[in-house]
């Protein structure tokens, strides 16, 4: 009787461990055939506990690699949570408060088992924060590194992602214009314009947003080329677009610079005040305040 009871207990324990192995494999691994194969070997071999330990070991290995895309349900849940947090992070970019934005980036990068892709995207956000602080050298270092990395992938691994390339060159162009490196900015702008004919780029969701930035780049190029009247008209036109309201402080700041060159103190003062009113903690505000103090 004791032997039968012991056999039943062992049988129940074996089934329970096998179920844990199967469920664990399904939760922790993907694609599904890999999970089924591991579970099948565990049941067929009767080595339930060792296979369970293998699954646990492989799980820790995957998580230490910062959650690759092709893992199971648990990692997808963790990744989704991190992705939602990243979406919250990017919302801070529009507040024109770069110091707070950098603080949020650092907090996000300190997340345990942070996905590599999200970590890279957060680092890319850091470059934008540096631009808002006026630290163009640090921003350019990040943007140029991303462009170089993308080029290496294309050269060494036949990696093709035209929309990504256009996006990276577009942002590098904007950063170069902020650093007043006109000729280099034109080179990258031409790369972006040439890629607009690619069907892959045209189909990308980010393409429409990129094209909205073209008039801003055109205006900045006119300003750096010394075509002040044309640049003034371009920025005034941008101020008429209600969809660009979050960027008005930028346009007002450049208009103040143009009117300073043209010798129109009244218009310069008005646009400096608008920059201060709309720019929050952007470094343009600090410059506008200094210039306004000099005019007063």
QUIRA-V82461 format. One record per residue. N is the residue number from 1. PSI is psi as a letter, one per 30 degrees, with the letter a starting at -180 (999 if undefined). OMEGA is omega in whole degrees, -180 to 180 (999 if undefined). BURIAL is 1 if it has 16 or more other ideal C-beta (glycine too) atoms within 10 Angstrom, else 0. Layout:
# QUIRA-V82461
n:N psi:PSI omega:OMEGA burial:BURIAL
n:N psi:PSI omega:OMEGA burial:BURIAL
This chain:
# QUIRA-V82461
n:1 psi:e omega:179 burial:0
n:2 psi:e omega:-180 burial:0
n:3 psi:e omega:178 burial:0
n:4 psi:e omega:179 burial:0
n:5 psi:e omega:180 burial:0
n:6 psi:e omega:179 burial:0
n:7 psi:e omega:179 burial:0
n:8 psi:e omega:179 burial:0
n:9 psi:e omega:180 burial:0
n:10 psi:e omega:180 burial:0
n:11 psi:e omega:179 burial:0
n:12 psi:e omega:179 burial:0
n:13 psi:e omega:180 burial:0
n:14 psi:e omega:179 burial:0
n:15 psi:e omega:-179 burial:0
n:16 psi:e omega:180 burial:0
n:17 psi:e omega:178 burial:1
n:18 psi:e omega:178 burial:1
n:19 psi:e omega:177 burial:0
n:20 psi:e omega:180 burial:0
n:21 psi:e omega:-180 burial:1
n:22 psi:e omega:-179 burial:1
n:23 psi:e omega:179 burial:0
n:24 psi:e omega:179 burial:1
n:25 psi:e omega:-180 burial:1
n:26 psi:e omega:-179 burial:1
n:27 psi:e omega:-169 burial:1
n:28 psi:f omega:-175 burial:1
n:29 psi:l omega:175 burial:1
n:30 psi:k omega:3 burial:1
n:31 psi:l omega:-171 burial:0
n:32 psi:e omega:-177 burial:0
n:33 psi:e omega:178 burial:0
n:34 psi:e omega:178 burial:1
n:35 psi:e omega:-179 burial:1
n:36 psi:e omega:-179 burial:0
n:37 psi:e omega:179 burial:0
n:38 psi:e omega:-179 burial:1
n:39 psi:e omega:-180 burial:1
n:40 psi:e omega:178 burial:0
n:41 psi:e omega:180 burial:0
n:42 psi:e omega:-178 burial:1
n:43 psi:e omega:-177 burial:1
n:44 psi:e omega:-177 burial:0
n:45 psi:f omega:-178 burial:0
n:46 psi:g omega:-179 burial:0
n:47 psi:i omega:-172 burial:0
n:48 psi:e omega:-177 burial:1
n:49 psi:e omega:177 burial:0
n:50 psi:e omega:-180 burial:0
n:51 psi:e omega:176 burial:1
n:52 psi:e omega:177 burial:1
n:53 psi:e omega:177 burial:0
n:54 psi:e omega:180 burial:1
n:55 psi:e omega:179 burial:1
n:56 psi:e omega:-179 burial:0
n:57 psi:e omega:179 burial:0
n:58 psi:e omega:178 burial:1
n:59 psi:e omega:179 burial:1
n:60 psi:e omega:178 burial:0
n:61 psi:e omega:179 burial:0
n:62 psi:e omega:-178 burial:1
n:63 psi:e omega:178 burial:1
n:64 psi:f omega:175 burial:0
n:65 psi:g omega:174 burial:0
n:66 psi:h omega:170 burial:0
n:67 psi:i omega:174 burial:1
n:68 psi:l omega:-178 burial:0
n:69 psi:e omega:-173 burial:0
n:70 psi:i omega:171 burial:0
n:71 psi:a omega:-169 burial:1
n:72 psi:a omega:-171 burial:1
n:73 psi:e omega:-178 burial:0
n:74 psi:e omega:-179 burial:1
n:75 psi:e omega:178 burial:1
n:76 psi:e omega:177 burial:0
n:77 psi:e omega:179 burial:0
n:78 psi:e omega:-179 burial:1
n:79 psi:e omega:180 burial:1
n:80 psi:e omega:179 burial:0
n:81 psi:e omega:178 burial:0
n:82 psi:e omega:-180 burial:1
n:83 psi:e omega:177 burial:0
n:84 psi:e omega:178 burial:0
n:85 psi:e omega:177 burial:1
n:86 psi:e omega:177 burial:1
n:87 psi:e omega:176 burial:0
n:88 psi:e omega:-180 burial:0
n:89 psi:e omega:-177 burial:1
n:90 psi:f omega:178 burial:0
n:91 psi:f omega:179 burial:0
n:92 psi:f omega:-178 burial:1
n:93 psi:e omega:-176 burial:1
n:94 psi:f omega:-176 burial:0
n:95 psi:f omega:-178 burial:0
n:96 psi:h omega:176 burial:1
n:97 psi:i omega:-170 burial:1
n:98 psi:e omega:180 burial:1
n:99 psi:e omega:176 burial:0
n:100 psi:e omega:180 burial:0
n:101 psi:e omega:178 burial:1
n:102 psi:e omega:177 burial:1
n:103 psi:e omega:179 burial:0
n:104 psi:e omega:178 burial:1
n:105 psi:e omega:180 burial:1
n:106 psi:e omega:179 burial:0
n:107 psi:e omega:180 burial:0
n:108 psi:e omega:-179 burial:1
n:109 psi:f omega:177 burial:0
n:110 psi:f omega:179 burial:0
n:111 psi:k omega:180 burial:1
n:112 psi:k omega:178 burial:0
n:113 psi:h omega:-179 burial:0
n:114 psi:k omega:-180 burial:1
n:115 psi:k omega:-176 burial:1
n:116 psi:e omega:-179 burial:0
n:117 psi:e omega:179 burial:1
n:118 psi:e omega:177 burial:1
n:119 psi:e omega:178 burial:1
n:120 psi:e omega:180 burial:0
n:121 psi:e omega:178 burial:0
n:122 psi:e omega:178 burial:1
n:123 psi:e omega:177 burial:0
n:124 psi:e omega:175 burial:1
n:125 psi:e omega:179 burial:1
n:126 psi:e omega:179 burial:1
n:127 psi:e omega:179 burial:1
n:128 psi:e omega:178 burial:1
n:129 psi:e omega:178 burial:1
n:130 psi:e omega:178 burial:1
n:131 psi:e omega:180 burial:1
n:132 psi:f omega:179 burial:1
n:133 psi:f omega:-179 burial:1
n:134 psi:g omega:-180 burial:1
n:135 psi:i omega:-172 burial:0
n:136 psi:e omega:-179 burial:1
n:137 psi:e omega:180 burial:0
n:138 psi:e omega:178 burial:0
n:139 psi:e omega:-179 burial:1
n:140 psi:e omega:179 burial:1
n:141 psi:e omega:-180 burial:0
n:142 psi:e omega:-179 burial:1
n:143 psi:e omega:-179 burial:1
n:144 psi:e omega:178 burial:1
n:145 psi:e omega:179 burial:0
n:146 psi:e omega:177 burial:1
n:147 psi:e omega:180 burial:1
n:148 psi:e omega:179 burial:0
n:149 psi:e omega:179 burial:0
n:150 psi:e omega:-180 burial:1
n:151 psi:e omega:178 burial:0
n:152 psi:e omega:178 burial:0
n:153 psi:e omega:-180 burial:0
n:154 psi:e omega:-176 burial:0
n:155 psi:e omega:-171 burial:0
n:156 psi:f omega:-173 burial:0
n:157 psi:g omega:-179 burial:0
n:158 psi:h omega:-179 burial:0
n:159 psi:k omega:-177 burial:0
n:160 psi:k omega:176 burial:0
n:161 psi:i omega:-175 burial:0
n:162 psi:e omega:179 burial:1
n:163 psi:e omega:178 burial:1
n:164 psi:e omega:180 burial:1
n:165 psi:e omega:179 burial:1
n:166 psi:e omega:-180 burial:1
n:167 psi:e omega:-178 burial:1
n:168 psi:e omega:179 burial:1
n:169 psi:e omega:178 burial:1
n:170 psi:e omega:-179 burial:1
n:171 psi:e omega:176 burial:1
n:172 psi:e omega:177 burial:1
n:173 psi:e omega:-179 burial:1
n:174 psi:e omega:180 burial:1
n:175 psi:e omega:178 burial:1
n:176 psi:e omega:177 burial:1
n:177 psi:e omega:177 burial:1
n:178 psi:e omega:177 burial:1
n:179 psi:g omega:177 burial:1
n:180 psi:h omega:175 burial:0
n:181 psi:i omega:-168 burial:1
n:182 psi:e omega:-174 burial:0
n:183 psi:e omega:178 burial:0
n:184 psi:e omega:178 burial:1
n:185 psi:e omega:179 burial:1
n:186 psi:e omega:180 burial:1
n:187 psi:e omega:-179 burial:0
n:188 psi:e omega:177 burial:1
n:189 psi:e omega:178 burial:1
n:190 psi:e omega:177 burial:0
n:191 psi:e omega:-180 burial:1
n:192 psi:e omega:-178 burial:1
n:193 psi:e omega:179 burial:0
n:194 psi:e omega:-178 burial:0
n:195 psi:f omega:-179 burial:1
n:196 psi:f omega:178 burial:0
n:197 psi:f omega:-180 burial:0
n:198 psi:k omega:179 burial:0
n:199 psi:e omega:180 burial:0
n:200 psi:e omega:179 burial:0
n:201 psi:e omega:-178 burial:1
n:202 psi:e omega:-179 burial:0
n:203 psi:f omega:-175 burial:0
n:204 psi:k omega:180 burial:1
n:205 psi:e omega:-177 burial:0
n:206 psi:f omega:-176 burial:0
n:207 psi:e omega:-179 burial:1
n:208 psi:e omega:179 burial:0
n:209 psi:e omega:179 burial:0
n:210 psi:e omega:-179 burial:1
n:211 psi:f omega:178 burial:0
n:212 psi:f omega:-179 burial:0
n:213 psi:f omega:-177 burial:1
n:214 psi:e omega:179 burial:0
n:215 psi:e omega:178 burial:0
n:216 psi:e omega:178 burial:1
n:217 psi:e omega:179 burial:1
n:218 psi:e omega:180 burial:0
n:219 psi:e omega:-180 burial:1
n:220 psi:e omega:178 burial:1
n:221 psi:e omega:177 burial:1
n:222 psi:e omega:-179 burial:1
n:223 psi:e omega:-179 burial:1
n:224 psi:f omega:177 burial:1
n:225 psi:f omega:179 burial:0
n:226 psi:g omega:178 burial:0
n:227 psi:i omega:-168 burial:0
n:228 psi:e omega:179 burial:1
n:229 psi:e omega:179 burial:0
n:230 psi:e omega:178 burial:1
n:231 psi:e omega:178 burial:1
n:232 psi:e omega:180 burial:1
n:233 psi:e omega:-179 burial:0
n:234 psi:e omega:180 burial:1
n:235 psi:e omega:176 burial:1
n:236 psi:e omega:178 burial:0
n:237 psi:e omega:179 burial:0
n:238 psi:e omega:179 burial:1
n:239 psi:f omega:180 burial:1
n:240 psi:f omega:-178 burial:0
n:241 psi:j omega:-178 burial:0
n:242 psi:f omega:180 burial:0
n:243 psi:f omega:-178 burial:0
n:244 psi:g omega:-175 burial:1
n:245 psi:e omega:-179 burial:0
n:246 psi:f omega:-179 burial:0
n:247 psi:g omega:-176 burial:1
n:248 psi:e omega:-179 burial:1
n:249 psi:e omega:180 burial:1
n:250 psi:e omega:-178 burial:1
n:251 psi:e omega:179 burial:1
n:252 psi:e omega:-179 burial:1
n:253 psi:e omega:-180 burial:1
n:254 psi:e omega:176 burial:1
n:255 psi:e omega:177 burial:1
n:256 psi:e omega:178 burial:1
n:257 psi:e omega:180 burial:1
n:258 psi:e omega:-179 burial:1
n:259 psi:f omega:174 burial:1
n:260 psi:e omega:178 burial:1
n:261 psi:e omega:-179 burial:0
n:262 psi:f omega:177 burial:0
n:263 psi:g omega:179 burial:0
n:264 psi:i omega:-175 burial:0
n:265 psi:e omega:-178 burial:0
n:266 psi:e omega:179 burial:0
n:267 psi:e omega:178 burial:1
n:268 psi:e omega:-180 burial:1
n:269 psi:e omega:-179 burial:1
n:270 psi:e omega:-178 burial:0
n:271 psi:f omega:174 burial:1
n:272 psi:e omega:178 burial:1
n:273 psi:e omega:178 burial:0
n:274 psi:e omega:177 burial:1
n:275 psi:e omega:-179 burial:1
n:276 psi:e omega:-177 burial:1
n:277 psi:e omega:-172 burial:0
n:278 psi:f omega:-169 burial:1
n:279 psi:f omega:-180 burial:1
n:280 psi:c omega:-176 burial:1
n:281 psi:g omega:178 burial:1
n:282 psi:k omega:-176 burial:1
n:283 psi:f omega:174 burial:1
n:284 psi:e omega:-179 burial:1
n:285 psi:e omega:179 burial:1
n:286 psi:e omega:179 burial:0
n:287 psi:e omega:180 burial:1
n:288 psi:e omega:179 burial:1
n:289 psi:e omega:179 burial:0
n:290 psi:e omega:-180 burial:0
n:291 psi:e omega:180 burial:1
n:292 psi:e omega:178 burial:1
n:293 psi:e omega:179 burial:0
n:294 psi:e omega:-179 burial:0
n:295 psi:e omega:179 burial:0
n:296 psi:999 omega:999 burial:0
